[in-house]
Each structure stands twice: as structure tokens, then as C-alpha cells.
Amino acid sequence: MYSLYQSPIWKTLQIDIYRKQYWFVNLFWKDYFYLIKEKKFWPFSFREFQIMWLVLPDDNWEAVRRELRKLKKTYGKKWGNIFFQLWIVNEITSFDNAWAREQNIVWKVRSMRMATRALIQRETPLKVSFKENMPQTTIMINLKKTDQELLKEMNNGCADRVKKAIKKGVTVREWNLNDYEIFFDKWQITAWWKWFSTITKNQFDKLIRILTKTKRWNMFVSELDWDIIAWSICLFHQKTIVYLYWFTDRKYTNLGWHHYLKYWMFEWARDHWFEFCDLMWWAPTWFPDHPLVWVSKFKESLWGMKREFYWNYDLVLNPLLYYAFKFLTWIKKKMGK
């Protein structure tokens, strides 16, 4: 099936806001939207390609190999084309997040992921990606539940923080135009503290205009004494509300504001006929050194259903360029740039 990353709204974001090159390719009897990342070192141009949300046919490795050969033959002819990164979203497993606290479960899930990696590399020419551009896993919150059921299913620490935020007077509401500039400024502060990058102010302005025009989004604001302390931007995709961007004010880290913000957002989404909330972007189960572990701890406290995907794999088009770029990426990472 197609998900957010093959939807019209996601194409609009990539093309009109992030200004990325794109095209379409037919794989496994479906047309897929893909991005083109071009880097120019005069007089040469180098290109990476990325397909998001690719579904492989079940247990038909011959068909997979045949389609990959066709893809490589088509795009490998031009010198400067380095590789295709494929975000493969066939599901390895899914399970209730509450089970992840049992040691035997997390080790089993990790073993399943490692076995899947070995299988793909044995049956296909694909390589495990050296750049993690898309998530390996997500958490889905089932919204077809009462407020009490949603609160009860959170872990004890998360539920206590929600109650604490309410007791301290934290409130949540939908955004308005007066909040616009405050959000972007505080978002930059969060990015600086957490060591991640955001879109530019110009891109943010375009994002708000486009999403407002399409009416497929909302923002949720958490406040204390009229001061904005947290905010989430969400997209609407079919019956799912998707958690996209956020910021938090570090002055209020002990109040449970973001836990309450999510709880309130779940209530709002359910009351507006959404069936699921996709929290997106978290580390694979039982990989403690993964850079997204700090994000995962918060999201896992909300419980929900974990979905583990195949992840990102590279189809090498030019081996010499591929391994050269892989080495340069490793050097850049080691230098901390």
C-alpha cells in the first residue's frame, strides 16, 4: 500500500518547500515517486536517488532481483549516478509496546531484524545503507479508545506526568496566527540544544501557507501562564494523524507538558474521526547505541503498537563512486560536521 511518503501532500512538501528534484519510476507494477539529490563538483555532477515507502512482493526474491537488475540497467548507464536508496517498508514484525519491557521480546525483535538484513543481502544485490535517511520503525497509537483507556495504557511515569501537567495548570489548544513567529524562534532553540537541523524560515513560511491551503494539518500548543512551552505540527493522511515537527521549552522540562500535549492531541484526533496517530521516527528495538534512542524513550512511554520495517538499502549503480562517497561520509561523521 501507499502511505504518507507516496502521497500528494508529501510530494508537495518535497517539491515546493524543500525544493528537491524528483521523478517517477515503475517498480513491482507500481509507479513510485523518488527524489534526486545532485551534488556538483565542477565539471562533474553526482546523483543519489531515493525511493520512499517501497513495498517488495512477498517471498518472491526472483521478482525482486529482476526488478533491481532493470533499475540498475536503466540508471547505471550514466556516469555520476551513484546509487538508489530504497526505503523498504515491508513489516518485520509489530507488537504492543508494553511487551518491549520483557527482555526476551526485545532480543527476539532484534534477532528478527538482523536475520532480515542477512536475508536481503543474501537474496539481492542490496547493501545496508550507510546513511539513515528514513526511519526503521514507528509507533502507532490506536485512537479508538476512551480518554481513560489511553491514559491507562501509558506507562506509569508518562501517566503521572500527564496528571502533573494538568495539576500545575498546563493547557493545550489549537494554534492561531499570533503564535506563528514564536513557534519558529523557539523551534530553533530546541534544535540548538538537541543538535538537529530544521527547515529555514522561508521554507517554514511556505510550509504554513501550503498546509493551510490544503487543510490537511494542524498545530497543537501547550501553555503555562500564557507562555508557550511546547508545540507539535501534525499532518493528516487518510485516517491517520502524523506527528511531523515539534519544539519544547527546556525551562519547563519537569512539568510533563509534552506528555500532556500528546494526550490532548490524541483526544482531539479521535474526536475528529481519526483512527490512529503515527508518532514516526524512533530507534529500532534493542539497539541502545542508535542516535534516536533519546527520542524513542519519550515515544515509547506513550505505549501503542510498534511497527518494525525492513529499513534503508542501497542499490549500487557505480561501485567506485559509491564506496568513495561512503568513505567521505564516514570521515565527515568522525569529524563531527
C-alpha positions, 0 to 999 in steps of 0.5 A: 500500500501507499502511505504518507511518503507516496502521497500528494501532500508529501510530494508537495512538501518535497517539491515546493518547500524543500525544493528537491528534484524528483521523478517517477519510476515503475517498480513491482507494477507500481509507479513510485515517486523518488527524489534526486539529490545532485551534488556538483563538483565542477565539471562533474555532477553526482546523483543519489536517488531515493525511493520512499515507502517501497513495498517488495512482493512477498517471498518472491526474491526472483521478482525482486532481483529482476526488478533491481537488475532493470533499475540498475540497467536503466540508471547505471548507464550514466556516469555520476549516478551513484546509487538508489536508496530504497526505503523498504517498508515491508513489516518485520514484525509489530507488537504492543509496546508494553511487551518491549519491557520483557527482555526476551521480546526485545532480543527476539525483535532484534534477532528478527531484524538482523536475520532480515538484513542477512536475508536481503543481502543474501537474496539481492544485490542490496547493501545496508545503507550507510546513511539513515535517511528514513526511519526503521520503525514507528509507533502507532497509537490506536485512537479508538479508545476512551480518554481513560483507556489511553491514559491507562495504557501509558506507562506509569511515569508518562501517566503521572506526568500527564496528571502533573501537567494538568495539576500545575495548570498546563493547557493545550489548544489549537494554534492561531496566527499570533503564535506563528513567529514564536513557534519558529524562534523557539523551534530553533532553540530546541534544535540548538540544544538537541543538535538537529537541523530544521527547515529555514524560515522561508521554507517554514513560511511556505510550509504554513501557507501550503498546509493551510491551503490544503487543510490537511494539518494542524498545530497543537500548543501547550501553555503555562501562564500564557507562555508557550512551552511546547508545540507539535505540527501534525499532518493528516493522511487518510485516517491517520494523524502524523506527528511531523515537527515539534519544539519544547521549552527546556525551562519547563522540562519537569512539568510533563507538558509534552506528555500532556500535549500528546494526550490532548492531541490524541483526544482531539484526533479521535474526536475528529474521526481519526483512527490512529496517530503515527508518532514516526521516527524512533530507534529500532528495538534493542539497539541502545547505541542508535542516535534516536534512542533519546527520542524513542524513550519519550515515544515509547512511554506513550505505549501503542503498537510498534511497527518494525520495517525492513529499513534503508538499502542501497542499490549500487549503480557505480561501485567506485563512486559509491564506496568513495562517497561512503568513505567521505561520509564516514570521515565527515561523521568522525569529524563531527560536521 
